[in-house]
Amino acid sequence: MSSSFFLKGKSRQIHKRKGEKIKKIKPKKQNGPNLENGHDSSESDLDIKKFSDAEEVESDHETAEQKKLRLAKKYLEEIEREEAKRAELKEIDDAVEKRLQKDYLEQKGKLKVEVADNYSTPSANDLRLIRAKEHRLTLTCVCVSFDGQYVFTGSKCGTIIKWSIKEKRKLGSLTYKTHSQFLKGGISSLALSTDNKFLASSDQSSEIQIWEPNTLKHLHTFRGHKDTVNGIIFRKNTHELYSASKDRSVKIWSLDEMAYVETLFGHQSAVMSIDALTRERAITAGGRDSSVRIWKIVEESQLIFNGPVGSLDEVKLLDEEHFVSGSDNGSLCLWGVMKKKPLCVVPEAHGKENEVPRWITSLATLLNSDIFASGSYDNCIRLWKVSDMYRKVVPLFSIEVNGFVNAMQFTSDGKQLYAAVGQEHKSGRWFKLGSAKNGLLVVNFNVKS
């Protein structure tokens, strides 16, 4: 037999060069393991040799068809892995695309989710009035965290309470007795930043207090207004705070630097209400001057909308292009930023009392949707549907509540509505509803999916 037969499959071959003799070196006996190159070669080398020999023997016995089948299986497995990865990446891309599209439409004021028809009248079991001894007087304002974890309420007795939505209990409070150097009279407004980093409060003084929401620790006091601050709001996803005052001005504050930014003038009467979304804009209701103004802060200009005769006390944005307002003559108005007149008016939305229309005391909108709520003192909260391309407002149903509905806010998912209820109007004591109770009304909605 030829020598090639004996050497087939052997990895170690000894070749003789010209002019050299092959020397056979006998391995030396070692007491311990061979640690050359940092490992024990006496056993591992033998294992590697056995494995490689076995693999070669297996491949030797594999037929051409079996080899094709094995390679085909391997190729299919590789394709499946690539397709799974591609599908996962496509899911992520689709989710990102939808989010970007939603953000773009929201920024342009063209995002509208029609959900009003999915709402039905809540039963008595879906309503709950929460009370606390710290709120012994009328509740004036309410603020719900963006993540739906907490609610803050303020009252005429100068107290602020933090509530847990899930645990349905009081987590802490700021009272006039314990924080008299900061709280000076009844609380008029509360605002919470989108990331829950800052809580702002205003009261019967001209100051604005900044708190840390988790610990309720006082952080800063803003001074600059010359009269009571009626409303405060954070611009969405920022730490910019807008404030509206009886001194007829709107001020801008930066909480990143804890500094005053600028003052906006234009209203001819006390500014009663303020709202803002993502754009660098604020919208205000000017009370007795019967106007709504949109302040274009970057352009240093303003849009003026003249409302019905009377005091225009409430304004809320539906989206970046549409808003609703409420007046003391009882009318609800739906507006678009492109027209100076209301797109739709609902006169005497909460009826009359002694031939005098009940004024609108509060508004709440579910952002970028076709539903909003209005409050007064006719023992009910009314929900409304926006239809016919913002040209019509249709009543949906009413929620029974006893007292003045001084402030309201939907949770971001629209499944709950929180209302600050009291015996008196938030801005005065013209008359008192003795049968009413001061508390936080929680409304749970059964929303069809």
N, C-alpha and C positions, 0 to 999 in steps of 0.2 A: 504494500500500500504506500501511497505517497505521503509525504510529511504533512501536506495540507489537510488531509483527513483527520490527523491527530490534533491539529491546531484549530480546527473549526470551533467557533464559539468561545475560544479562550481570549481573555482580555490581555493577558500578560504574555508577551513574546520577547525572546532574546535574540537580537540581531548582532551578527558579528561584523565589525568593520574590518576593512582591509588592513592588514599589518597588526592586528590585535589578537591577543589570545583571550579566550573567555576564562575568567577566573571564577571559580565557585567558592563563594564565601559562606562558611557555615555560620548560622545565626548564633549569637552569644546568648547564653542563658542569663536571664534577669530575674532578680528576686521579686521585684514589684512590677506593676504595670508600666507599659511604655507610654510616657507622657509627652512624647514628641508631638509638636504642633498643638499642644494644649489639650490632647484627648487620649483616651485609652484606645490604642489601635489594635490591641490583641484580640478584642471581641467584636468591636464595631466594624472593623474592616471585613471580618469574616461574615458578619450579618449583611453588609452591603453587597458582598460578593454573592452570597446565597440568593439575595433578592434579585440582583441583576441577572444571575444565571437562570433563576426561575422565570423571570419576565421574558428572557430570550427564548427559553424552551417553550413558553406559552405561545409567543408570537410565531415560533417555528411550526407549531401544530395548528395555527389558525389558517383556515383556507381563505382564498381570495374573497369568496362570498361573505364569510363571517367578518372579514376585515372591513368590507364595504358597509355591511350592516352596522358594525360598531361605530365607524366614522360617521355614518348617516345619523345615528342616534345622537352622537356627540354634537353634530352640526345642528340638529333640531333643538336640542337642549339649549344651545347657545342662542339660537333664534328666539326661543321662548323667553329667555332671560332678557334679551334686548327689547322684545316687544313689551314685556311687563314693565321694564324701566321707562320705555317710551310712553306707555299709557299713564304711568305715575306722573311723569313730567308734564304730560298733556293736561291731566287733572289739575295740577298746580298752576299751569299756564292759564287754564280756563277760569280758575278761581280768582287769580290775580287780575285777569281781563275783566271779569264781572265786577270785582271790587273797584277797579280803576274807572270803569264805565259808570258805576253807581256814584262814585265820588265826583266824577265830571258832571253828571246830570244834576247832582245835588248842588254843586257849586254854581251851575247855570240856572238853578231854580226850575228845572224841567223834570225832576224826579217826582212822580206822583204814584203812590201805591193806593189803589182803591180797596179799602177795607171796611168802609162804613156799613155795607150790607151784611157783613159777618157779625155785627154786634147785635145783641138782643138785650131787652130790659133786665137788669139784675134783680134777683129776688131779695127778700128781706135777709136771707142768710148770707148774701153776698155783700152786705153793708155792715160796717163796724165802726163805731165811734170810740176812739181812744182818748182817754182823759188823763190828766196828771195834775197833782196839787200845785206844781210850779206855775201852771197856766190857769191861774184863778180868774183872769180876765179874758176878754175876747182874743182869739187867735187872729193874727193879721197877715201872716205870710207862711209859705211852705216851700221847701226846696228838696228835690229828689236827686240823689246821686246818679250819674250817668250809667253806672254799672248796676243800678237797682238794688244796692246793698243797704243804703241808709236814707233816712228822711230827717230833715231839720225843720223845726217850726219855731215861730216867734210870736210873742203876745204883747198886749198892751201893758202888762205889768213888768215889762223889761226883762223877760226871760227867754232863753233859747234852749230847746231840748233836742237831743240827738236820739233817734229811734232806729232800731234794727228791723228791717223789713221781714227777714226770714224768721228771726226769733220773736218778733212781734212784742218787743218790750223796750223800755227806756234804757239807753246806754249811758247817758250823762246829761248834765245841764249846766248852763251858765245863768246865774241869777243876779238880780240887781244888788242883793245883799253881799254876795261874795265877790262881785266884779264891778262895784259901783264907780270905780275910777274909769271904766271903759263903757259900761252900759248906762246911758243917761236918758231914761224915759222909755216909752213903749217902742218895741222893735217895729220898724216900718218895712224892711226888706231884707232878704237873705239871698246869697248867690254862692254857688259851688263851682270850682273849676272842673273841667272835663276829666282831668286826671286825679281828682280828689285831693289835690295838694293844698289848696287854699279854700277857706270859707270866709266870705265877707258878710258883714252885717251893718245895717244903718238903723238909726233910731231917731228920736225927736231932736237930737242935736244936729250940728252941721258936720259931724265927723263920720268917718267910715272905719270900722275895726276889722282887722284881718286876724284870723284864727287858724290854728292847725287842726284839721277836722278829726283826726284820730284821737289826739290827746286833749283837744279843746284848749290848748295853750295859746295865750295871746302873743301875736307876732309883731304887729305894727298898727299905728294909727295914722290915717290920712286926714289931713286938714287942708281946707281950701275953699269949700263951699261957705256961703254966708247965711244959709238957712237950712231947714230940714231937708234931708236927702230922702226922696220918695221912692226911688227905685235904683237897683244896681244889677248888673248882669256881666258875666264873663263872655268874651268872644270865644266861640267854640274852638277847642284844641289849642288854646293859648292861655297865657297868664295876663292878658290885657283886660282891665276892668273898666266898664263904662258906668257912670253914675248920673242920675237926673235929680234936680233939686227944685225946691220952691223958689230959689233965687233966679229961676228962669234960664239956668245954664246947664250944659252937659259937660262933664269932665272925663278925661281919659287918664288912667293910671297904669303903670307897669309894675307888676308884682315881682318880676325877676330882679329888678333894681330897687324895688320898694320906693318908686319915685313918681311924681306928678309929670304928666306928658303935655297935655294942652287942654284948653277950654273952648267949647263951641257955643256960640250965641246965635239967637234967632227967634226963639219963642217969646211971645209978648205976655205970657202968664206963667204961673207955676207949672213945671214939667211934672206930670202925674205918673207916667209909666214909661218904661224903656225895655227894649228887647234887642237881641243880636244873634246872628248865626256864625257861619264860617267867614264870610267876607268881612273886609275891614270897613264895616258899616254899622251904624246904630239906627234904630227907629224909635221915635218918641211920640207920646201923646201930650199935647200942650194944654190940657184942661180948658180954661175959659177962652183961650184964643181959638178954640174949635179946629185946630189943625193937627195933622200928623206930619212929621218931618223925617225924611231919611237922610242921614248925614253920611256923605261920601268923604271919608276921612282923608284918603290919599289925594283925591282931586280937590280937597278943600272947598266942597260945594254941598248944596242940600236940595232935596226935592220936597216941595210943599204940597200937601193934599188937604183941601178944605172940607171938613166934615159937616154934619148937620148942626143946627143951632143948639147951643147948650154946652155943657162941659164935657169934653172928650177925655175920659179918664183912663181907659184901658186900650192897650194895643198889643197884639201878639202876631208873630210871623208864622205863616203856614209853611212857607219855603222861602227861598231867596227872592222870589218874584211876586209873592202874594201874601197878604196879611189881613187880619180882622181887627175891628175896633169896636168899642162899646162906649156909649154916652149916657149921661144922666137923664136924657129924655127917653131912655129905654130902647133906643135903636141899635141894632147890630149892622155893621157895614163890612162887606167883603171888597177888598181892593186889589188892583194889579199895579205894579210900579210904572207901567207905561201909560196909565190914564189918571188924570187929576180928579175924576169923579168916581164914586164907588161903582163897582161892577154889579153889586146887588145890595139892597137895603131891606132889613126886616124891622119894621116899626113896632114899637111896644112889644118887644120879644118876650118879656116876662109879665105882660098884662099891666093892669092899672090898679091903683089903690086910692079910693076917694077921688076918682076921676083924674088922678095924676099918674103918669107912667112910672113904673118902678125902674130905677136906674140900674145899669149893668155894673155890678161890683167886682166881677172877676171874669177872666177868660183863660182857657187852656187849649192848646193845639197839639195834635199828634203830628209831629214834623213830617213833611213830605207825604202827607196822606190827604184824604177827603173828609176828615172828621175833626170837629172841635166842640168844646163845651163852654157854656156861659152860666154865670151864677148871679143871683140877685138876693132878694129877701122874701120871695113868694113861696117858700117851703119846697123848692125843688131846684135841682141842677138840670139844665136842658142840654141834650146832645143834638148836634146838627150835622147834616151831610152836605158837602159841596158838590154840585153836579152841573151838567150842561156847560162844560168848559168854563167853569168859574162864573157862570152867569146866574146861578140859582142856588139858594140855600134852603134845604128842606129839613123840617124837624124830624128827628128819629124817635126819641123817647125821653121821658123825664125820670129823674131819680129823686125820691122823696128825702128831704133834709130840712130840719127845723133850725132856722137862724140865718144870719147873714153869711153868705159864702164869700169870704174876703180874698181868698187866693186858691188857685188850683194848679195841679201839674200832673200830666200823664207820666207813667214810667216809659222808658224808651221803647219797650216792646208793645206798649199800648194795652197791656192786660190789666193794669190797675190805674185808678185815678185817686189822687190824694187832695183833700180839700180842707182848708183852714176855716173853721166855722165858729161863730160867736154870737153873742147877744146884741152887739153893736156894730156899726159900720167901722171899718178900719181907720178911717180918716176923721171921725168925729163921733159925737154923742148926741145926735139930734133926737133920736128916740131909741128905746130899748125893747127887745123882744124877751120878756120875762120867762116865757116857757122854753126858750132855747137853752142848750147847754154848750159851754165852751169846750171844744175838743177837735181832734183830727179825725175826719171821716175818711175811711178806707173803702173804696169801691172796687170790687173784683168783677171783671167782665168775663162772660163766657163767649170767647171769640172762636167762631168756626174757622177751621183751617182750609 
